[in-house]
Amino acid sequence: MTIITENHLKYTSYNGVLVSLGLFSIGTAFLMSILPFTFKHFGFDQSFARDLTSIFYLGVLLGAFVTKPIINKLQYRGGILLFILLYIVTVIILAIYPNISIWLVCRFFAGIAVAGIFISCESWLLLVTPKSQQATRLATNTAVLCLGRAVGQTGISITGTEGYGPFIAITAMITLSLVPLVVMCKTAPIITATTKISLDIIGKINVQGLLGCLASGLILGSLYGLMPLELHNCGYDQHKTSYLMASIIIGGILTKPLAKMLQIKLTKPESIIFFSVMGIAAILGFQITENTLLLFICTTSFGSSIFALYPIAIAQSTQSLTNDLLFANAQIMFFAFSIGAVLSPLFAHPFMTVPHGLLDYFIIIFVGISAYMFIHKTPSTTVRLA
């Protein structure tokens, strides 16, 4: 059981969690952007990018299971602080020991840390928010994360990709994310008893929401690890690649106003279909244009499409759940996302052998999820992202 006092209902901790997540996302996005570009400097083969991405999301997958016992023991704030410190340790080791085996181990534990942070923060934010405002808060959370990731993508242009400079900047930013949790989060939901995932709880999960999270993982699992290489293979230098990646993430910030307009008239499955079609159109536009402005418009639209999937799926899945089931729901949804993210580099890597192959892979995912939603769409209560 999770107890929420009157102080929590005043959202005294909400802003602290949000700021911490934003700072953390800047550091992690920066790291995921520079890793493929450090391979030449450290003597690694480019195919190592696939292995690093897969092992990271394997850690994320395991993290979906180990998070709950740790939070039960240390409570929300203590558990999140532990996960952030674990991530910092992995970054330091990456910089000091440029060895393939050590890097794989570090990225595995980094995945566990990321899962712990995001599952815990997401359920914390949901617990201190009335159900009528949860969709809005999820969209705001997504916007903050996307803004942080967009800023992180531009770090390459500031520090470059060689030497210890990037790793020092990343470590400093992630360390800074500890401050809001310590200073601003004086209160947090209190866990007094555990709620284990059971068949009864799984039976309450919306299948469309589950598949929406899976599709999100299948795309995002390749976006950070392989998309920079895809853009590089298309002839863009590291500076333009960083800005194109940033425009994709900035597109995620537009998810909230777009979803708000759509969900006034459309159900969530219909909204997912709309964003999928928009994503396909954006990818096709990117493939045929050479105009810089149009390239940024297409990548921004693509970003809006891919980052819309997860908050829509999560918002749909929480509406009929009580507070004591929110953490278990977050675990299940994150597990579905993680499955997609683990499989994504394996599925996407064969497409990397042809020009724009990764973009074709994204189109297949969009077509698949939109087709399912179209065939199985059912009337649902519209929840506005106001």
C-alpha positions as CSV (number, residue, x, y, z in Angstrom):
1,M,0.0,0.0,0.0
2,T,1.2,3.5,-0.8
3,I,0.2,6.3,1.6
4,I,-0.2,9.9,0.2
5,T,-0.5,12.6,2.8
6,E,-2.1,16.0,2.3
7,N,1.4,17.5,1.8
8,H,1.8,15.2,-1.2
9,L,-1.5,16.3,-2.7
10,K,-0.1,19.8,-2.7
11,Y,2.6,18.6,-5.1
12,T,5.4,19.8,-2.9
13,S,7.7,17.2,-4.5
14,Y,6.4,17.3,-8.1
15,N,8.6,20.0,-9.4
16,G,11.7,18.6,-7.8
17,V,11.2,15.2,-9.5
18,L,10.5,16.9,-12.8
19,V,13.7,19.1,-12.6
20,S,15.8,16.1,-11.6
21,L,14.5,14.1,-14.5
22,G,15.2,16.9,-16.9
23,L,18.8,17.3,-15.8
24,F,19.3,13.5,-15.8
25,S,17.9,13.2,-19.4
26,I,20.4,15.9,-20.6
27,G,23.3,13.8,-19.3
28,T,22.1,10.5,-20.6
29,A,21.1,11.8,-24.0
30,F,24.6,13.4,-24.3
31,L,26.2,10.0,-23.4
32,M,24.1,8.0,-25.9
33,S,24.9,10.5,-28.6
34,I,28.7,10.5,-28.2
35,L,29.3,6.7,-27.6
36,P,29.1,5.7,-31.3
37,F,31.5,8.6,-32.2
38,T,34.1,7.5,-29.6
39,F,34.6,4.1,-31.2
40,K,37.3,5.2,-33.6
41,H,39.2,7.0,-30.8
42,F,39.1,3.9,-28.6
43,G,39.7,1.5,-31.5
44,F,36.2,-0.1,-31.4
45,D,34.4,-1.5,-34.5
46,Q,31.2,0.4,-35.5
47,S,29.1,-2.8,-35.1
48,F,29.8,-2.5,-31.4
49,A,27.0,0.1,-31.3
50,R,24.4,-2.6,-31.7
51,D,25.8,-4.6,-28.9
52,L,26.0,-1.6,-26.5
53,T,22.4,-0.7,-27.3
54,S,21.1,-4.2,-26.8
55,I,23.0,-4.8,-23.5
56,F,21.8,-1.4,-22.2
57,Y,18.1,-2.3,-22.9
58,L,18.7,-5.8,-21.4
59,G,19.6,-4.0,-18.3
60,V,16.5,-1.8,-18.6
61,L,14.5,-5.0,-18.9
62,L,16.0,-6.5,-15.7
63,G,15.6,-3.1,-14.0
64,A,11.9,-3.3,-14.4
65,F,11.9,-6.3,-12.0
66,V,14.5,-5.2,-9.4
67,T,13.2,-1.6,-9.0
68,K,10.2,-2.5,-6.7
69,P,12.2,-4.3,-4.0
70,I,14.7,-1.5,-3.8
71,I,12.0,1.2,-3.6
72,N,10.2,-0.9,-0.9
73,K,13.5,-0.9,1.1
74,L,14.8,2.6,0.6
75,Q,11.5,4.4,-0.3
76,Y,11.1,6.6,-3.3
77,R,13.8,9.3,-2.7
78,G,16.4,7.0,-1.3
79,G,16.0,4.5,-4.2
80,I,16.1,7.1,-6.9
81,L,19.3,8.6,-5.4
82,L,20.9,5.2,-5.4
83,F,20.0,4.6,-9.0
84,I,21.4,8.0,-10.1
85,L,24.7,7.3,-8.2
86,L,24.9,3.9,-9.9
87,Y,24.6,5.5,-13.3
88,I,27.3,8.1,-12.4
89,V,29.7,5.2,-11.5
90,T,29.1,3.5,-14.9
91,V,30.0,6.8,-16.7
92,I,33.2,7.2,-14.8
93,I,34.2,3.6,-15.5
94,L,33.5,4.1,-19.3
95,A,36.0,7.0,-19.4
96,I,38.7,5.3,-17.4
97,Y,38.6,1.8,-18.9
98,P,38.0,1.8,-22.7
99,N,37.6,-1.9,-22.9
100,I,34.7,-3.6,-24.8
101,S,33.9,-6.1,-22.1
102,I,33.9,-3.5,-19.4
103,W,31.8,-1.2,-21.5
104,L,29.2,-3.9,-22.0
105,V,29.0,-4.5,-18.2
106,C,28.7,-0.8,-17.5
107,R,25.9,-0.2,-20.0
108,F,24.1,-3.2,-18.6
109,F,24.1,-1.7,-15.1
110,A,23.3,1.7,-16.6
111,G,20.2,0.2,-18.1
112,I,19.2,-1.1,-14.6
113,A,19.7,2.4,-13.2
114,V,17.7,4.1,-15.9
115,A,14.8,1.7,-15.4
116,G,14.8,2.3,-11.7
117,I,14.8,6.0,-12.1
118,F,12.1,6.3,-14.7
119,I,9.7,3.7,-13.2
120,S,10.1,5.3,-9.7
121,C,9.7,8.9,-10.9
122,E,6.8,8.1,-13.1
123,S,4.8,6.3,-10.4
124,W,5.8,9.1,-7.9
125,L,4.4,11.7,-10.3
126,L,1.2,9.8,-10.9
127,L,0.7,9.2,-7.1
128,V,0.8,12.9,-6.3
129,T,-1.6,13.8,-9.2
130,P,-5.4,13.4,-9.3
131,K,-6.5,11.0,-12.1
132,S,-8.2,13.9,-13.9
133,Q,-4.8,15.6,-14.3
134,Q,-2.6,12.5,-14.9
135,A,-2.7,12.7,-18.7
136,T,-1.6,16.4,-18.5
137,R,1.2,15.6,-16.1
138,L,2.4,12.7,-18.2
139,A,2.5,15.0,-21.3
140,T,4.4,17.6,-19.3
141,N,6.8,14.9,-18.1
142,T,7.4,13.8,-21.7
143,A,8.0,17.4,-22.8
144,V,10.6,17.9,-20.0
145,L,12.4,14.7,-20.9
146,C,12.4,15.6,-24.6
147,L,13.7,19.1,-23.9
148,G,16.5,17.5,-21.8
149,R,17.3,15.0,-24.5
150,A,17.3,17.8,-27.1
151,V,19.8,19.8,-25.1
152,G,21.9,16.7,-24.5
153,Q,22.1,16.0,-28.2
154,T,23.8,19.3,-28.8
155,G,26.6,18.5,-26.4
156,I,28.7,17.0,-29.2
157,S,29.2,20.5,-30.7
158,I,30.4,21.9,-27.3
159,T,32.8,19.2,-26.1
160,G,33.6,17.2,-29.2
161,T,33.8,13.4,-29.0
162,E,37.4,12.7,-28.0
163,G,39.2,12.6,-24.7
164,Y,37.8,12.9,-21.2
165,G,35.9,16.2,-21.8
166,P,32.5,14.7,-22.8
167,F,32.6,12.2,-19.9
168,I,33.4,15.0,-17.4
169,A,30.5,17.1,-18.7
170,I,28.1,14.1,-18.6
171,T,29.2,13.2,-15.0
172,A,28.7,16.8,-13.9
173,M,25.2,17.1,-15.4
174,I,24.0,13.8,-13.9
175,T,25.5,14.7,-10.5
176,L,23.6,18.0,-10.7
177,S,20.3,16.0,-11.1
178,L,20.8,14.8,-7.4
179,V,20.3,18.4,-6.1
180,P,16.6,18.8,-6.8
181,L,15.8,15.5,-5.1
182,V,17.8,16.5,-2.0
183,V,16.7,20.2,-1.8
184,M,13.2,20.2,-3.3
185,C,11.7,16.8,-2.5
186,K,11.2,17.0,1.3
187,T,8.2,14.7,1.0
188,A,7.4,11.6,-1.0
189,P,4.8,8.9,-1.2
190,I,5.3,6.4,1.6
191,I,5.2,2.6,0.8
192,T,3.9,0.6,3.7
193,A,3.3,-2.7,2.0
194,T,4.2,-4.3,-1.3
195,T,1.8,-5.0,-4.2
196,K,3.1,-7.8,-6.3
197,I,2.4,-8.2,-10.0
198,S,-0.2,-11.0,-10.4
199,L,-2.4,-12.4,-13.1
200,D,-5.2,-10.4,-11.7
201,I,-3.3,-7.1,-12.1
202,I,-2.1,-8.1,-15.6
203,G,-5.7,-8.8,-16.5
204,K,-6.5,-5.2,-15.8
205,I,-3.9,-3.8,-18.2
206,N,-5.2,-2.4,-21.4
207,V,-3.8,-4.4,-24.4
208,Q,-3.7,-1.4,-26.7
209,G,-1.7,0.5,-24.1
210,L,0.7,-2.4,-23.7
211,L,1.2,-2.7,-27.5
212,G,1.7,1.1,-27.7
213,C,4.5,0.8,-25.2
214,L,6.0,-2.1,-27.1
215,A,5.9,-0.1,-30.4
216,S,7.5,2.9,-28.6
217,G,10.4,0.6,-27.4
218,L,10.9,-0.9,-30.9
219,I,11.5,2.6,-32.2
220,L,13.3,4.4,-29.4
221,G,15.5,1.4,-28.8
222,S,17.2,2.1,-32.1
223,L,16.8,5.9,-32.2
224,Y,19.5,6.8,-29.7
225,G,22.0,4.0,-30.5
226,L,21.7,3.7,-34.3
227,M,20.1,6.9,-35.6
228,P,23.3,8.9,-35.3
229,L,25.1,6.3,-37.4
230,E,22.2,6.3,-39.9
231,L,22.5,10.1,-40.3
232,H,26.3,9.8,-40.6
233,N,25.8,7.1,-43.3
234,C,23.5,9.5,-45.1
235,G,26.4,12.0,-45.4
236,Y,25.8,14.3,-42.5
237,D,28.8,15.4,-40.4
238,Q,28.7,15.1,-36.6
239,H,27.6,18.7,-36.0
240,K,24.6,18.4,-38.4
241,T,23.8,15.0,-37.0
242,S,23.6,16.4,-33.5
243,Y,21.3,19.1,-34.6
244,L,19.0,16.7,-36.5
245,M,18.9,14.4,-33.5
246,A,18.0,17.5,-31.4
247,S,15.2,18.4,-33.7
248,I,13.8,14.9,-33.4
249,I,13.8,15.2,-29.6
250,I,12.3,18.7,-29.8
251,G,9.5,17.2,-31.8
252,G,8.6,15.3,-28.6
253,I,7.9,18.6,-26.9
254,L,5.2,19.2,-29.4
255,T,3.5,16.0,-28.4
256,K,1.5,17.7,-25.7
257,P,-0.2,20.5,-27.7
258,L,-0.8,18.1,-30.7
259,A,-2.3,15.4,-28.5
260,K,-4.4,18.0,-26.7
261,M,-6.0,19.1,-30.0
262,L,-6.4,15.5,-31.3
263,Q,-7.9,13.9,-28.2
264,I,-10.8,16.4,-28.1
265,K,-12.2,14.5,-31.1
266,L,-10.2,11.3,-31.3
267,T,-9.9,8.2,-29.0
268,K,-6.4,7.1,-28.0
269,P,-6.2,4.3,-30.6
270,E,-7.2,6.8,-33.2
271,S,-4.6,9.3,-32.0
272,I,-1.9,6.6,-32.2
273,I,-3.0,5.9,-35.8
274,F,-2.8,9.6,-36.6
275,F,0.7,10.0,-35.1
276,S,1.8,6.8,-37.0
277,V,0.7,8.2,-40.3
278,M,2.4,11.5,-39.5
279,G,5.6,9.6,-38.7
280,I,5.5,7.8,-42.0
281,A,4.9,11.0,-43.9
282,A,7.8,12.7,-42.1
283,I,10.2,9.8,-42.8
284,L,9.3,9.8,-46.5
285,G,9.8,13.5,-46.6
286,F,13.2,13.2,-45.0
287,Q,14.2,10.6,-47.6
288,I,13.4,12.7,-50.7
289,T,14.3,16.3,-49.6
290,E,17.7,17.9,-49.5
291,N,16.5,21.3,-48.3
292,T,17.8,22.0,-44.8
293,L,14.6,23.6,-43.5
294,L,12.5,20.8,-44.8
295,L,14.9,18.3,-43.2
296,F,14.4,19.9,-39.8
297,I,10.6,20.0,-40.3
298,C,10.5,16.3,-41.1
299,T,12.7,15.3,-38.2
300,T,10.7,17.4,-35.8
301,S,7.5,15.8,-37.1
302,F,9.0,12.4,-36.8
303,G,10.0,13.2,-33.2
304,S,6.4,14.2,-32.3
305,S,5.1,11.0,-33.7
306,I,7.4,8.6,-31.9
307,F,7.2,10.4,-28.5
308,A,3.4,10.5,-28.6
309,L,3.1,6.7,-28.4
310,Y,4.2,6.2,-24.8
311,P,2.3,8.9,-22.9
312,I,-0.9,8.1,-24.7
313,A,-0.5,4.4,-23.9
314,I,0.3,5.1,-20.2
315,A,-2.5,7.6,-19.8
316,Q,-5.0,5.0,-21.1
317,S,-3.7,2.2,-18.8
318,T,-4.0,4.2,-15.5
319,Q,-7.6,5.5,-15.7
320,S,-9.2,2.5,-14.1
321,L,-6.5,1.6,-11.6
322,T,-6.3,2.5,-7.9
323,N,-3.2,4.1,-6.4
324,D,-1.8,0.9,-5.0
325,L,-1.7,-0.6,-8.5
326,L,0.1,2.4,-10.2
327,F,3.6,1.1,-9.5
328,A,2.8,-2.4,-10.7
329,N,1.2,-0.8,-13.8
330,A,4.3,1.3,-14.4
331,Q,6.5,-1.8,-14.1
332,I,4.4,-3.8,-16.7
333,M,4.3,-0.9,-19.2
334,F,8.0,-0.3,-18.8
335,F,8.6,-4.0,-19.2
336,A,6.7,-3.9,-22.5
337,F,8.7,-0.9,-23.6
338,S,11.9,-2.6,-22.6
339,I,11.1,-5.8,-24.5
340,G,10.7,-3.6,-27.6
341,A,13.9,-1.7,-26.9
342,V,15.9,-4.9,-26.4
343,L,14.7,-6.4,-29.6
344,S,14.9,-3.2,-31.6
345,P,18.7,-3.1,-32.3
346,L,18.5,-6.8,-33.3
347,F,15.6,-6.2,-35.7
348,A,16.9,-2.8,-37.0
349,H,20.6,-3.8,-37.6
350,P,20.0,-5.7,-40.8
351,F,18.3,-2.6,-42.3
352,M,21.5,-0.6,-41.7
353,T,23.2,-2.2,-44.7
354,V,21.1,-0.1,-47.2
355,P,20.7,3.7,-47.5
356,H,17.8,4.9,-45.3
357,G,17.3,1.4,-44.0
358,L,16.7,2.3,-40.4
359,L,14.0,4.8,-41.5
360,D,12.4,1.9,-43.4
361,Y,12.4,-0.1,-40.2
362,F,10.6,2.7,-38.4
363,I,8.0,2.8,-41.2
364,I,7.3,-0.9,-40.6
365,I,6.7,-0.3,-36.9
366,F,4.4,2.6,-37.6
367,V,2.4,0.6,-40.1
368,G,2.2,-2.4,-37.8
369,I,0.9,-0.5,-34.7
370,S,-1.5,1.7,-36.7
371,A,-2.9,-1.4,-38.5
372,Y,-3.5,-3.1,-35.1
373,M,-5.2,-0.1,-33.6
374,F,-7.4,0.3,-36.7
375,I,-8.5,-3.3,-36.7
376,H,-9.0,-3.6,-32.9
377,K,-10.0,0.0,-32.0
378,T,-12.8,0.2,-29.5
379,P,-14.7,3.1,-28.1
380,S,-12.9,4.6,-25.1
381,T,-13.3,7.6,-22.9
382,T,-11.4,10.6,-24.2
383,V,-8.9,12.0,-21.8
384,R,-7.7,15.4,-22.7
385,L,-4.1,16.5,-22.3
386,A,-5.2,19.9,-21.2
